[in-house]
C-alpha cells in the first residue's frame, strides 16, 4: 500500500487542486468522478470507478453459459407473448 501525504491549498473559489504526483499515481483524467466524504474535521476523497471501464476490465464475479441465456430469454419471451 502506497501512502502519499502532500500539502495543498484551497483557492479563492474553494477549489482544491490535486498535485501532479497524485494525478499521475491514480491515472486521473478530466471528467473522472469523485466522492467527497467529511468525517468530523477530515475530508476523504475517493475515486468513483467508471462503470464501463469496470465492465470491460474489472474482476469478473459471475458466470453464465449461452444455453442458460437462451433458456431465460425464451421464458421471458413466452411471458410477453401470452399477454394481451
Backbone bond lengths (Angstrom), bond angles and torsions (degrees), N, CA, C in turn:
res aa  C-N    CA-C-N  psi(-1)  N-CA   C-N-CA  omega(-1)  CA-C   N-CA-C  phi
1 X - - - 1.456 - - 1.527 108.41 -
2 X 1.306 115.46 124.42 1.458 121.70 178.64 1.527 108.68 -93.34
3 X 1.321 116.48 132.93 1.462 121.27 177.68 1.522 108.13 -119.71
4 X 1.334 116.47 122.38 1.456 121.93 175.97 1.524 107.81 -111.59
5 X 1.311 116.73 127.66 1.460 120.44 176.14 1.522 106.22 -120.75
6 X 1.349 115.61 109.78 1.461 121.28 -173.69 1.519 108.79 -130.83
7 X 1.311 116.12 135.74 1.460 121.34 178.62 1.526 109.12 -84.38
8 X 1.336 116.35 139.02 1.456 122.10 177.68 1.522 107.42 -141.32
9 X 1.307 117.28 165.45 1.459 122.20 -179.55 1.521 110.83 -116.47
10 X 1.307 115.07 161.16 1.465 121.45 175.36 1.522 106.97 -99.27
11 X 1.342 116.48 129.88 1.465 120.84 -177.02 1.525 110.97 -80.39
12 X 1.357 114.83 -179.30 1.463 121.93 -179.07 1.526 112.91 -52.04
13 X 1.316 116.09 -44.70 1.464 120.33 -176.31 1.524 112.06 -93.07
14 X 1.296 116.96 25.52 1.462 124.53 177.53 1.523 112.93 65.53
15 X 1.312 117.19 23.85 1.463 120.61 177.43 1.529 109.43 -83.81
16 X 1.311 114.82 143.21 1.462 121.03 175.59 1.525 106.63 -112.87
17 X 1.308 116.58 120.74 1.457 120.95 -179.59 1.516 108.84 -97.32
18 X 1.328 115.40 129.81 1.459 120.19 180.00 1.516 110.21 -80.64
19 X 1.320 117.46 133.37 1.458 120.47 177.08 1.535 111.27 -63.02
20 X 1.320 116.19 150.42 1.457 122.62 -177.20 1.530 112.02 -55.63
21 X 1.332 117.01 -36.39 1.476 120.45 179.06 1.526 111.20 -58.32
22 X 1.322 115.96 -43.15 1.466 121.00 -179.45 1.527 109.96 -67.53
23 X 1.319 116.58 -45.66 1.469 121.61 -179.04 1.525 110.34 -59.32
24 X 1.313 116.65 -45.56 1.474 120.38 -179.22 1.521 111.26 -68.03
25 X 1.326 117.18 -42.92 1.465 120.66 -177.97 1.527 111.77 -62.08
26 X 1.328 116.50 -40.08 1.457 120.85 -178.72 1.525 113.51 -91.80
27 X 1.341 116.31 -1.87 1.466 121.83 -179.37 1.539 110.64 55.07
28 X 1.333 115.55 47.46 1.465 120.87 -178.19 1.523 110.81 -79.19
29 X 1.340 114.60 146.65 1.459 121.06 177.32 1.520 108.64 -130.08
30 X 1.318 115.76 156.74 1.461 120.29 176.36 1.523 108.83 -57.83
31 X 1.322 116.26 133.50 1.461 120.87 179.67 1.519 113.36 97.47
32 X 1.348 118.67 -12.46 1.462 120.39 176.51 1.525 109.03 -60.38
33 X 1.320 116.57 146.70 1.462 121.45 -179.44 1.523 110.51 -94.85
34 X 1.331 115.17 143.35 1.455 120.52 176.74 1.518 109.10 -130.72
35 X 1.311 115.05 160.07 1.458 121.89 174.73 1.520 106.57 -117.63
36 X 1.326 116.91 132.11 1.461 121.65 179.39 1.520 107.70 -110.04
37 X 1.331 115.20 123.94 1.456 121.32 -177.85 1.525 108.09 -119.86
38 X 1.321 116.15 128.21 1.460 121.09 177.46 1.527 107.74 -106.91
39 X 1.335 115.53 121.61 1.456 122.04 177.79 1.520 107.16 -123.11
40 X 1.324 115.39 107.46 1.466 121.31 -175.03 1.525 109.13 53.28
41 X 1.330 118.61 -113.49 1.470 120.15 -178.15 1.531 112.04 -104.56
42 X 1.320 117.40 18.52 1.470 121.46 -179.99 1.520 110.91 -112.33
43 X 1.334 115.29 147.36 1.464 122.00 175.02 1.527 107.14 -114.78
44 X 1.328 115.94 126.13 1.458 121.49 176.33 1.524 107.61 -114.31
45 X 1.316 116.56 132.24 1.465 121.71 178.69 1.511 107.46 -117.31
46 X 1.336 116.50 126.50 1.458 121.25 -177.76 1.525 108.97 -124.91
47 X 1.314 116.37 133.36 1.458 121.82 176.90 1.524 108.82 -73.37
48 X 1.331 116.74 130.78 1.462 121.40 175.79 1.526 106.97 -94.83
49 X 1.327 117.40 113.69 1.468 120.20 -176.77 1.526 111.70 -62.04
50 X 1.326 116.05 145.03 1.458 122.99 177.25 1.533 108.55 -70.34
51 X 1.347 118.66 122.99 1.466 120.71 -177.19 1.529 113.65 -59.25
52 X 1.328 117.35 -37.10 1.464 120.17 179.91 1.528 110.55 -66.36
53 X 1.337 116.65 -43.02 1.462 120.34 177.88 1.533 109.96 -61.52
54 X 1.324 116.65 -43.56 1.466 120.10 179.16 1.526 111.35 -62.36
55 X 1.337 116.62 -40.69 1.462 120.00 -179.61 1.521 111.15 -62.40
56 X 1.320 116.07 -38.62 1.466 119.49 -177.73 1.519 113.27 -83.94
57 X 1.339 117.22 -36.15 1.468 119.99 -171.04 1.521 114.33 -120.10
58 X 1.322 117.72 -9.73 1.465 120.59 -175.93 1.515 112.67 -75.95
59 X 1.328 114.51 172.91 1.458 120.88 179.37 1.528 109.59 -66.64
60 X 1.304 115.77 133.39 1.465 121.13 179.25 1.527 107.99 -90.58
61 X 1.345 116.55 132.47 1.456 119.31 -175.70 1.526 112.85 -124.07
62 X 1.312 117.96 0.78 1.454 120.98 178.61 1.526 108.75 -135.16
63 X 1.301 115.01 155.29 1.463 118.79 -179.62 1.522 108.22 -141.06
64 X 1.325 115.56 139.38 1.462 120.38 177.72 1.530 106.88 -146.62
65 X 1.313 116.24 140.59 1.462 119.35 -179.56 1.530 109.54 -95.30
66 X 1.318 115.80 165.45 1.468 120.71 -175.87 1.521 112.56 -62.49
67 X 1.329 117.08 -35.99 1.462 120.27 179.91 1.532 110.90 -61.47
68 X 1.315 116.47 -40.71 1.466 120.42 179.18 1.527 110.62 -66.13
69 X 1.319 116.74 -40.34 1.469 120.42 178.43 1.522 109.60 -61.92
70 X 1.326 116.38 -44.32 1.466 121.01 -179.93 1.526 111.11 -62.72
71 X 1.315 116.90 -42.95 1.463 121.64 -179.76 1.534 110.86 -62.36
72 X 1.309 116.74 -46.58 1.466 121.09 179.11 1.525 110.13 -63.30
73 X 1.331 116.82 -40.53 1.457 121.46 179.39 1.532 111.03 -61.49
74 X 1.312 116.76 -43.61 1.468 120.34 179.85 1.530 110.95 -65.29
75 X 1.332 116.90 -40.26 1.467 120.30 178.08 1.532 110.58 -60.66
76 X 1.324 116.48 -45.39 1.463 120.95 -179.19 1.518 111.01 -65.76
77 X 1.330 117.16 -40.66 1.468 120.68 179.92 1.522 110.57 -65.07
78 X 1.321 117.13 -39.80 1.479 119.30 -179.62 1.532 110.21 -65.15
79 X 1.310 117.84 -33.30 1.462 120.74 177.34 1.529 110.32 -61.51
80 X 1.333 116.97 -45.05 1.466 120.71 -177.50 1.523 112.62 -77.35
81 X 1.332 117.96 -25.70 1.455 120.86 177.77 1.518 110.62 -69.64
82 X 1.320 116.79 -31.16 1.478 121.12 -176.14 1.529 112.74 -91.47
83 X 1.300 117.91 3.04 1.474 119.93 178.14 1.516 109.80 -99.60
84 X 1.339 116.32 140.06 1.489 118.64 -177.96 1.498 113.21 -69.44
